[in-house]
Amino acid sequence: MEECKINNLYNLEETIAKELLENLTYPWEALPKISDFIIKLGNTLDLNKYEKKDEDIWIAKNATIASTACIKGPAIIGENAEIRHCAFIRGKVIVGEGAVVGNSTELKNVILFNKVQVPHYNYVGDSILGYKSHMGAGSITSNVKSDKTLVVVKNGDIKIETGLKKFGAMIGDEVEVGCGSILNPGSVIGKNTNIYPLSSVRGVVHKNSIYKNQNEIINKK
């Protein structure tokens, strides 16, 4: 499934996690590696630009962090990022440069590329969000199947076994996810795609698409 490969979803120049991703084929292969990568990378960061807080938390000195935000390590908060009121960063999280993590948003085992916005009441777990992607208010990634079986990525009749119990969504660069949408376990959203509000998304959505519902996905003109 070429459309699910890292080089077809993401511009790796727009993340501090380039070294982690560039030698992998599919982005979900990075999920079990995020924690160790953060600790390794954090210890190499320029302390003129970053400050180490508590254990395994590195925060850019020019980032804006609300006093009510809760950040648990390991985590890296990039330059000019904004962590708003009551955001909950549960650990194993990279927040890219200029990214916004909004009020009451929860992140866990996640890479946010630069300029990502998860600004209002979002849950993002075991997921990777590409450059300038945006999740509308109340949209979430569902990262565990109801029957607790391992997640399979499906594109029509083609299936890829991931071996992962927890896998939310792989969201390509400049994707817009509408308010109140649910991205079900194993969702892969191609770059420059729009997801209609209140959608329930499963499987692979090709790049440059408009997703109205499972049976109505059109190509952008």
Backbone as numpy.savetxt, mean C-alpha at the origin, in Angstrom:
# Nx Ny Nz CAx CAy CAz Cx Cy Cz
1.28 -13.78 -15.50 0.44 -12.59 -15.50 1.32 -11.35 -15.50
1.63 -10.89 -16.68 2.54 -9.75 -16.83 2.05 -8.51 -16.10
0.73 -8.29 -16.13 0.19 -7.07 -15.54 0.35 -7.03 -14.02
0.65 -8.17 -13.40 0.83 -8.22 -11.96 2.29 -8.05 -11.54
3.18 -7.97 -12.50 4.60 -7.87 -12.16 4.94 -6.45 -11.69
5.93 -6.38 -10.83 6.32 -5.12 -10.22 6.60 -4.04 -11.25
7.33 -4.40 -12.32 7.71 -3.38 -13.29 6.54 -2.86 -14.12
5.41 -3.55 -14.07 4.23 -3.06 -14.77 3.25 -2.32 -13.85
3.52 -2.34 -12.55 2.64 -1.67 -11.60 3.25 -0.40 -11.03
4.58 -0.38 -10.88 5.20 0.66 -10.07 6.42 1.29 -10.73
6.59 2.59 -10.45 7.83 3.29 -10.75 8.69 3.22 -9.49
9.70 2.38 -9.52 10.50 2.14 -8.33 11.38 3.33 -7.94
11.45 4.33 -8.81 12.18 5.55 -8.44 11.38 6.37 -7.43
10.14 5.98 -7.19 9.27 6.75 -6.29 9.04 6.05 -4.96
10.05 5.27 -4.52 9.96 4.66 -3.19 11.34 4.41 -2.61
11.44 4.57 -1.31 12.67 4.25 -0.60 12.87 2.74 -0.51
11.83 2.00 -0.89 11.89 0.52 -0.84 12.33 -0.08 -2.17
12.93 0.71 -3.04 13.36 0.21 -4.35 14.24 -1.03 -4.23
15.19 -1.00 -3.30 16.13 -2.12 -3.16 15.41 -3.41 -2.79
14.33 -3.31 -2.04 13.56 -4.49 -1.67 12.81 -5.05 -2.87
12.24 -4.19 -3.68 11.32 -4.62 -4.73 12.00 -4.98 -6.05
13.14 -4.38 -6.34 13.68 -4.48 -7.69 14.15 -5.88 -8.08
14.39 -6.73 -7.12 14.84 -8.09 -7.44 13.74 -9.14 -7.29
12.51 -8.68 -7.11 11.37 -9.57 -7.00 10.55 -9.53 -8.29
9.69 -10.51 -8.47 8.84 -10.55 -9.66 7.48 -9.94 -9.38
6.83 -10.43 -8.34 5.50 -9.95 -7.97 5.58 -9.17 -6.66
4.82 -8.10 -6.51 4.98 -7.25 -5.32 4.64 -7.93 -4.02
3.69 -8.88 -4.03 3.32 -9.53 -2.77 4.46 -10.37 -2.21
5.45 -10.68 -3.03 6.62 -11.40 -2.52 7.38 -10.57 -1.48
7.15 -9.27 -1.48 7.83 -8.39 -0.53 7.18 -8.38 0.85
5.93 -8.81 0.95 5.20 -8.66 2.20 5.90 -9.30 3.40
6.43 -10.53 3.29 7.09 -11.12 4.46 8.46 -10.49 4.76
8.94 -9.63 3.87 10.28 -9.08 3.99 10.30 -7.63 4.49
9.13 -7.01 4.63 9.07 -5.57 4.92 9.73 -5.24 6.26
9.44 -6.01 7.29 9.95 -5.71 8.62 11.48 -5.69 8.66
12.09 -6.75 8.17 13.56 -6.83 8.19 14.18 -5.74 7.31
13.52 -5.44 6.19 14.05 -4.41 5.30 14.05 -3.04 6.00
12.98 -2.72 6.70 12.90 -1.43 7.39 14.04 -1.29 8.40
14.29 -2.33 9.17 15.34 -2.27 10.19 16.71 -2.09 9.53
16.94 -2.84 8.46 18.21 -2.72 7.74 18.38 -1.32 7.15
17.34 -0.84 6.47 17.43 0.48 5.82 17.48 1.60 6.84
16.68 1.48 7.89 16.63 2.54 8.89 17.98 2.85 9.48
18.76 1.82 9.68 20.08 2.02 10.30 21.09 2.64 9.35
20.71 2.87 8.09 21.59 3.54 7.13 21.11 4.95 6.79
19.98 5.37 7.32 19.41 6.67 6.95 20.26 7.82 7.48
20.24 8.92 6.75 20.98 10.12 7.11 20.35 10.76 8.34
21.06 10.80 9.45 20.52 11.34 10.69 20.45 12.86 10.68
20.94 13.48 9.62 20.68 14.91 9.43 19.25 15.14 8.92
18.68 14.09 8.32 17.33 14.20 7.76 16.30 13.43 8.58
16.75 12.36 9.25 15.84 11.49 10.00 16.23 11.47 11.47
15.23 11.27 12.30 15.45 11.10 13.73 14.92 9.73 14.13
15.72 8.99 14.90 15.26 7.69 15.38 14.45 7.88 16.65
13.24 7.32 16.64 12.34 7.43 17.78 12.08 6.03 18.33
12.24 5.87 19.61 11.98 4.58 20.24 12.75 3.48 19.51
12.18 2.27 19.43 12.89 1.16 18.82 12.44 0.97 17.37
13.37 1.11 16.47 13.14 0.83 15.04 12.06 1.71 14.42
12.04 2.99 14.82 11.16 3.97 14.19 12.02 5.14 13.75
11.97 5.42 12.44 12.72 6.54 11.89 11.73 7.52 11.26
11.80 8.77 11.66 10.87 9.78 11.18 11.65 10.96 10.62
11.32 11.34 9.39 11.98 12.49 8.78 11.72 13.74 9.62
12.74 14.56 9.76 12.63 15.73 10.62 11.63 16.75 10.07
11.40 16.71 8.75 10.43 17.66 8.18 9.05 17.04 7.98
8.83 15.83 8.48 7.49 15.23 8.45 6.61 15.91 9.51
5.31 15.89 9.25 4.35 16.48 10.19 3.59 15.34 10.87
3.74 15.24 12.18 3.15 14.14 12.94 2.21 14.71 14.01
0.93 14.34 13.92 -0.02 14.80 14.94 0.33 14.19 16.30
0.11 14.96 17.34 0.43 14.48 18.69 -0.44 13.29 19.08
-1.59 13.12 18.41 -2.51 12.02 18.73 -2.25 10.77 17.91
-1.31 10.83 16.97 -0.99 9.66 16.15 -0.23 8.64 16.98
-0.44 7.35 16.67 0.28 6.26 17.34 1.13 5.54 16.30
2.44 5.51 16.51 3.36 4.89 15.57 4.15 3.81 16.29
4.02 2.58 15.82 4.77 1.45 16.38 5.76 0.96 15.32
6.93 0.52 15.75 7.94 0.08 14.84 7.82 -1.40 14.48
8.58 -1.81 13.49 9.46 -0.97 12.71 8.69 -0.11 11.70
9.17 1.11 11.53 8.50 2.03 10.61 9.48 3.10 10.15
9.26 3.54 8.92 9.98 4.69 8.37 8.94 5.67 7.85
9.00 6.91 8.33 8.12 7.97 7.86 8.96 8.94 7.05
8.66 9.05 5.76 9.51 9.78 4.83 9.40 11.29 4.92
10.26 11.93 4.16 10.32 13.39 4.17 9.01 14.00 3.69
8.61 15.07 4.39 7.40 15.83 4.05 6.11 15.01 4.12
6.17 13.84 4.75 4.96 13.07 4.97 4.12 13.74 6.05
2.83 13.43 6.04 1.91 13.99 7.03 1.12 12.86 7.68
1.25 12.73 8.99 0.51 11.73 9.76 -0.49 12.48 10.62
-1.76 12.32 10.31 -2.79 13.18 10.90 -3.38 12.60 12.19
-4.35 13.32 12.72 -4.99 13.03 14.00 -5.47 11.59 14.10
-5.03 10.91 15.16 -5.47 9.55 15.50 -5.13 8.50 14.45
-4.16 8.77 13.59 -3.67 7.71 12.71 -2.99 6.63 13.56
-3.14 5.36 13.13 -2.58 4.23 13.88 -1.68 3.44 12.94
-0.39 3.57 13.15 0.60 2.83 12.35 1.09 1.67 13.22
0.67 0.46 12.86 0.85 -0.70 13.73 2.21 -1.37 13.59
3.04 -0.89 12.69 4.35 -1.48 12.50 4.50 -2.14 11.15
5.77 -2.33 10.74 6.12 -2.88 9.44 5.56 -1.98 8.33
5.81 -0.67 8.47 5.21 0.31 7.57 6.27 1.27 7.05
6.23 1.50 5.74 7.01 2.55 5.11 6.03 3.57 4.54
6.14 4.81 4.99 5.33 5.91 4.47 6.24 6.78 3.62
5.92 6.88 2.33 6.80 7.56 1.38 6.81 9.07 1.53
7.70 9.70 0.78 7.84 11.15 0.80 6.53 11.81 0.35
6.10 12.79 1.11 4.92 13.55 0.75 3.62 12.80 0.87
3.64 11.60 1.47 2.42 10.82 1.62 1.58 11.37 2.77
0.29 11.08 2.71 -0.65 11.52 3.74 -1.34 10.30 4.35
-1.24 10.17 5.66 -1.96 9.15 6.42 -2.95 9.89 7.30
-4.22 9.71 7.04 -5.22 10.59 7.61 -5.82 10.16 8.92
-6.82 10.94 9.32 -7.48 10.72 10.60 -8.10 9.33 10.68
-7.79 8.63 11.76 -8.34 7.31 12.05 -7.98 6.27 11.00
-6.95 6.50 10.23 -6.46 5.51 9.27 -5.50 4.56 9.98
-5.60 3.28 9.64 -4.76 2.25 10.25 -3.93 1.56 9.18
-2.63 1.42 9.44 -1.71 0.76 8.51 -0.99 -0.37 9.22
-0.78 -1.49 8.48 -0.03 -2.61 9.05 0.63 -3.40 7.92
1.95 -3.56 8.00 2.72 -4.30 6.99 2.43 -3.77 5.59
2.85 -2.53 5.38 2.46 -1.78 4.19 3.64 -0.97 3.67
3.70 -0.85 2.34 4.58 0.13 1.71 3.71 1.14 0.99
3.84 2.40 1.37 3.22 3.50 0.64 4.31 4.20 -0.16
4.18 4.21 -1.46 5.12 4.95 -2.31 4.96 6.46 -2.04
5.80 7.24 -2.66 5.74 8.69 -2.50 4.39 9.23 -2.97
3.91 10.25 -2.27 2.70 11.00 -2.62 1.41 10.17 -2.52
1.45 9.02 -1.88 0.21 8.25 -1.66 -0.67 9.00 -0.66
-1.98 8.89 -0.85 -2.92 9.49 0.10 -3.91 8.43 0.60
-3.88 8.20 1.89 -4.90 7.38 2.58 -5.45 8.28 3.69
-6.30 9.25 3.34 -6.52 10.40 4.20 -7.70 10.35 5.16
-8.62 9.39 4.99 -9.82 9.43 5.83 -10.35 8.02 6.12
-10.20 7.55 7.35 -10.88 6.34 7.81 -10.56 5.12 6.94
-9.31 4.96 6.58 -8.90 3.83 5.74 -8.23 2.75 6.59
-8.43 1.48 6.21 -7.61 0.40 6.74 -6.80 -0.17 5.58
-5.49 -0.19 5.75 -4.61 -0.74 4.71 -3.66 -1.72 5.39
-3.82 -3.01 5.07 -2.99 -4.03 5.68 -2.41 -4.98 4.65
-1.14 -5.35 4.81 -0.47 -6.32 3.94 -0.66 -5.95 2.48
-0.29 -4.71 2.18 -0.56 -4.13 0.86 0.58 -3.22 0.44
0.62 -2.93 -0.87 1.58 -1.98 -1.42 0.82 -1.01 -2.31
0.98 0.29 -2.04 0.27 1.33 -2.78 1.27 2.15 -3.58
1.05 2.23 -4.89 1.98 2.89 -5.79 1.89 4.41 -5.77
2.84 5.02 -6.46 3.03 6.47 -6.51 1.73 7.21 -6.82
1.41 8.18 -5.98 0.25 9.06 -6.13 -1.08 8.31 -6.13
-1.11 7.07 -5.65 -2.41 6.40 -5.53 -3.18 7.03 -4.38
-4.50 6.91 -4.45 -5.37 7.59 -3.49 -6.54 6.68 -3.14
-6.78 6.54 -1.85 -7.94 5.77 -1.40 -8.96 6.73 -0.81
-10.17 6.71 -1.37 -11.22 7.59 -0.91 -11.65 7.26 0.51
-12.41 8.17 1.11 -12.83 8.02 2.50 -13.54 6.69 2.72
-13.10 5.98 3.76 -13.76 4.74 4.15 -13.42 3.53 3.31
-12.58 3.68 2.30 -12.19 2.51 1.50 -11.11 1.73 2.25
-11.13 0.40 2.09 -10.23 -0.45 2.87 -9.69 -1.59 2.03
-8.59 -2.15 2.51 -8.12 -3.43 1.98 -8.51 -4.52 2.98
-9.14 -5.56 2.47 -9.45 -6.73 3.29 -8.32 -7.72 3.08
-7.63 -8.09 4.15 -6.37 -8.82 3.96 -6.39 -10.28 4.40
-7.54 -10.78 4.86 -7.65 -12.19 5.25 -8.96 -12.74 4.72
-8.92 -13.89 4.07 -10.15 -14.51 3.57 -11.01 -15.00 4.73
-12.30 -15.02 4.54 -13.21 -15.41 5.62 -12.99 -16.85 6.06
-12.53 -17.71 5.13 -12.28 -19.11 5.49 -10.83 -19.36 5.92
-10.05 -18.27 5.97 -8.66 -18.30 6.46 -7.72 -19.13 5.58
-8.13 -19.46 4.36 -7.24 -20.19 3.46 -6.24 -19.24 2.80
-5.23 -19.79 2.16 -4.20 -18.97 1.54 -4.76 -18.21 0.34
-4.24 -17.01 0.16 -4.74 -16.12 -0.88 -4.21 -16.53 -2.25
-5.09 -16.53 -3.24 -4.74 -16.82 -4.63 -5.09 -15.60 -5.47
-4.15 -15.16 -6.30 -4.43 -14.06 -7.23 -5.06 -14.65 -8.48
-6.22 -14.11 -8.87 -6.97 -14.67 -9.99 -7.17 -13.60 -11.07
-6.88 -14.03 -12.30 -7.13 -13.20 -13.48 -7.85 -14.07 -14.50
-9.18 -14.07 -14.44 -9.93 -14.99 -15.27 -9.66 -16.41 -14.83
-9.23 -17.24 -15.77 -8.93 -18.63 -15.46 -7.50 -18.85 -14.97
-6.70 -17.80 -14.99 -5.31 -17.90 -14.56 -5.23 -17.62 -13.06
-4.46 -18.46 -12.35 -4.34 -18.32 -10.91 -2.87 -18.39 -10.50
-2.51 -17.59 -9.49 -1.18 -17.66 -8.91 -1.34 -17.93 -7.41
-0.77 -19.02 -6.95 -0.76 -19.33 -5.53 0.30 -18.45 -4.86
-0.11 -17.68 -3.86 0.84 -16.78 -3.20 1.49 -17.39 -1.97
0.85 -18.40 -1.38 1.36 -18.97 -0.14 1.16 -18.08 1.07
0.38 -17.01 0.91 0.18 -16.04 1.98 -1.23 -16.13 2.55
-1.32 -16.12 3.86 -2.63 -16.06 4.51 -3.13 -14.62 4.57
-2.18 -13.68 4.69 -2.54 -12.27 4.77 -1.99 -11.53 3.54
-2.90 -10.98 2.77 -2.55 -10.30 1.52 -3.74 -9.41 1.18
-3.53 -8.12 1.26 -4.60 -7.18 0.97 -4.69 -6.86 -0.51
-4.05 -5.76 -0.93 -4.14 -5.33 -2.32 -2.81 -4.76 -2.79
-2.50 -5.00 -4.05 -1.38 -4.39 -4.73 -1.98 -3.32 -5.65
-1.74 -2.06 -5.33 -2.36 -0.95 -6.04 -1.29 -0.22 -6.83
-1.47 -0.14 -8.14 -0.47 0.48 -9.01 -0.41 1.99 -8.88
0.53 2.58 -9.60 0.71 4.03 -9.58 -0.55 4.76 -10.06
-0.85 5.86 -9.38 -1.91 6.79 -9.79 -3.28 6.14 -9.93
-3.56 5.20 -9.04 -4.88 4.57 -8.97 -5.77 5.40 -8.04
-7.02 5.55 -8.43 -8.03 6.23 -7.60 -9.05 5.20 -7.13
-9.14 5.01 -5.83 -10.12 4.09 -5.26 -11.25 4.90 -4.65
-12.47 4.66 -5.11 -13.62 5.45 -4.68 -13.99 5.20 -3.22
-14.71 6.16 -2.66 -15.12 6.10 -1.26 -15.92 4.83 -0.96
-15.65 4.26 0.20 -16.43 3.13 0.67 -16.17 1.81 -0.03
-15.12 1.73 -0.83 -14.83 0.50 -1.57 -14.06 -0.50 -0.71
-14.24 -1.78 -1.05 -13.51 -2.86 -0.40 -12.66 -3.56 -1.45
-11.36 -3.62 -1.20 -10.46 -4.38 -2.06 -10.22 -5.71 -1.36
-10.79 -6.76 -1.91 -10.76 -8.07 -1.26 -9.37 -8.71 -1.34
-9.09 -9.71 -0.50 -7.76 -10.32 -0.48 -7.31 -10.78 -1.87
-6.07 -10.40 -2.22 -5.51 -10.79 -3.50 -5.86 -9.88 -4.65
-6.41 -8.70 -4.37 -6.71 -7.75 -5.44 -5.44 -7.12 -5.99
-5.37 -6.97 -7.31 -4.26 -6.29 -7.97 -4.87 -5.27 -8.92
-4.58 -4.00 -8.69 -5.17 -2.91 -9.46 -4.09 -2.28 -10.33
-4.24 -2.39 -11.65 -3.26 -1.83 -12.57 -3.19 -0.32 -12.50
-2.06 0.23 -12.91 -1.81 1.66 -12.78 -2.84 2.48 -13.57
-3.05 3.71 -13.09 -3.92 4.68 -13.76 -5.35 4.17 -13.93
-5.83 3.44 -12.93 -7.19 2.89 -12.95 -8.06 3.61 -11.92
-9.33 3.73 -12.23 -10.31 4.33 -11.32 -11.30 3.26 -10.86
-11.50 3.19 -9.56 -12.47 2.27 -8.97 -13.67 3.10 -8.50
-14.85 2.75 -8.98 -16.05 3.47 -8.58 -16.28 3.36 -7.07
-16.90 4.38 -6.45 -17.25 4.29 -5.04 -18.14 3.07 -4.75
-18.02 2.57 -3.54 -18.83 1.45 -3.02 -18.61 0.15 -3.80
-17.46 0.01 -4.42 -17.15 -1.20 -5.17 -16.63 -2.29 -4.24
-16.86 -3.54 -4.65 -16.22 -4.70 -4.02 -15.36 -5.36 -5.09
-14.05 -5.23 -4.95 -13.13 -5.61 -6.02 -12.46 -6.94 -5.68
-12.37 -7.83 -6.68 -11.66 -9.10 -6.53 -10.79 -9.32 -7.75
-9.67 -9.99 -7.55 -8.83 -10.39 -8.68 -8.06 -9.22 -9.28
-7.75 -9.37 -10.56 -6.90 -8.42 -11.26 -7.76 -7.45 -12.07
-7.47 -6.17 -11.90 -8.09 -5.12 -12.72 -6.98 -4.51 -13.57
-7.14 -4.55 -14.88 -6.07 -4.13 -15.78 -5.83 -2.63 -15.70
-4.63 -2.21 -16.07 -4.27 -0.80 -16.04 -5.17 0.02 -16.99
-5.24 1.30 -16.70 -6.01 2.24 -17.53 -7.47 1.83 -17.67
-8.04 1.33 -16.56 -9.43 0.88 -16.58 -10.31 1.78 -15.72
-11.60 1.69 -15.96 -12.61 2.24 -15.05 -13.44 1.07 -14.56
-13.35 0.80 -13.27 -14.05 -0.33 -12.66 -15.38 0.16 -12.10
-16.48 -0.26 -12.75 -17.81 0.10 -12.26 -18.38 -0.99 -11.38
-18.22 -2.24 -11.81 -18.55 -3.40 -11.00 -17.87 -4.60 -11.64
-18.00 -5.77 -11.06 -17.27 -6.94 -11.53 -17.57 -7.27 -12.99
-18.76 -6.90 -13.44 -19.17 -7.23 -14.81 -19.10 -6.04 -15.75
-18.62 -4.91 -15.25 -18.54 -3.71 -16.09 -17.24 -2.99 -15.80
-16.23 -3.37 -16.56 -14.90 -2.74 -16.47 -14.54 -2.27 -17.86
-14.35 -0.98 -18.03 -14.09 -0.42 -19.36 -12.71 0.19 -19.42
-12.16 0.26 -20.63 -10.87 0.89 -20.83 -11.03 2.40 -20.95
-10.09 3.10 -20.36 -10.08 4.57 -20.51 -9.76 4.93 -21.95
-10.39 5.96 -22.43 -10.13 6.43 -23.80 -9.09 7.52 -23.78
